[in-house]
Amino acid sequence: RKLKALDLDWLYFTHYGVHGNPNALIDEYEEYLTEWVELVKRKEEELGDHQAVKDYCVEREAEVLGEYYDPFALRQEIEMNAQGVLLYLKRQRDA
C-alpha cells in the first residue's frame, strides 16, 4: 500500500527488471502472496507438521521452477519462504 501511494511511473524488482505499470505489478504480487499464505495455512491445518508443509511446498514449486534452479538451492529457497509464512501464522495466532 505504501508503494502504491507513491504513484510510481516505474518499479525495479531485483531479478525481474523494470516494470512500467507498478500498481498492476504490486496488485499481482499482493495476490500471489495472499494465495501463498493461504496455501501454507491450509497445509499446516491438513498436515499438522511443519516439515511436511515445507516438503509439500518444495514439491509443488519444483514442478514449475525445477528446470531453472539447482535442486538444493530450490529446496532451501522454498523451505525458507514456507518457514517465514509459518512463523507469520504463529505470530498471528499468538497475538
HUKA-V187807 format. One record per residue. N is the residue number from 0. PSI is psi as a letter, one per 30 degrees, with the letter a starting at -180 (999 if undefined). OMEGA is omega in whole degrees, -180 to 180 (none if undefined). D_LAST is the distance of its C-alpha to the last C-alpha in Angstrom with 2 decimals. Layout:
# HUKA-V187807
N:PSI:OMEGA:D_LAST / N:PSI:OMEGA:D_LAST
This chain:
# HUKA-V187807
0:e:179:22.55 / 1:e:178:23.62 / 2:e:-180:26.25 / 3:e:-179:27.56 / 4:f:179:27.89 / 5:f:180:30.30 / 6:h:-176:32.69 / 7:k:173:33.93 / 8:f:-177:37.25 / 9:l:175:36.47 / 10:k:-179:33.56 / 11:j:177:34.09 / 12:k:175:31.68 / 13:k:179:32.33 / 14:f:-176:34.37 / 15:f:177:34.90 / 16:a:-174:36.96 / 17:k:176:37.57 / 18:k:-175:36.43 / 19:f:178:38.28 / 20:i:-173:35.83 / 21:e:-177:32.50 / 22:e:177:30.74 / 23:e:179:31.73 / 24:e:178:30.55 / 25:e:177:27.15 / 26:e:-180:26.85 / 27:e:-179:27.97 / 28:e:177:25.53 / 29:e:178:22.57 / 30:e:179:23.83 / 31:e:-180:24.29 / 32:e:178:20.78 / 33:e:178:19.36 / 34:e:-180:21.80 / 35:e:179:20.97 / 36:e:179:17.23 / 37:e:178:18.32 / 38:e:-179:20.96 / 39:e:179:18.81 / 40:e:179:16.36 / 41:e:-179:19.54 / 42:e:176:21.10 / 43:e:179:18.25 / 44:e:-177:18.46 / 45:e:-172:22.24 / 46:e:177:22.96 / 47:g:-178:20.27 / 48:k:-174:21.26 / 49:e:179:19.91 / 50:e:177:23.44 / 51:e:177:24.80 / 52:e:-180:22.38 / 53:e:178:23.51 / 54:e:178:27.10 / 55:e:-179:26.91 / 56:e:179:25.68 / 57:e:180:28.46 / 58:e:-178:31.06 / 59:e:-178:30.03 / 60:f:180:30.13 / 61:f:178:33.28 / 62:e:-178:35.15 / 63:e:-171:34.77 / 64:f:-174:34.52 / 65:e:-178:36.49 / 66:f:-176:39.73 / 67:f:-173:38.35 / 68:k:168:36.60 / 69:k:-176:37.62 / 70:e:179:35.95 / 71:e:180:34.43 / 72:e:179:33.04 / 73:e:180:31.68 / 74:e:-179:29.93 / 75:e:-179:28.36 / 76:e:-177:27.20 / 77:e:178:25.76 / 78:e:179:24.10 / 79:e:179:22.44 / 80:e:179:21.22 / 81:e:179:19.95 / 82:e:177:18.23 / 83:e:178:16.47 / 84:e:178:15.21 / 85:e:177:14.23 / 86:e:177:12.20 / 87:e:-180:10.56 / 88:e:177:9.93 / 89:e:179:8.54 / 90:e:177:5.98 / 91:e:180:5.28 / 92:e:-176:5.58 / 93:f:-176:3.80 / 94:999:none:0.00
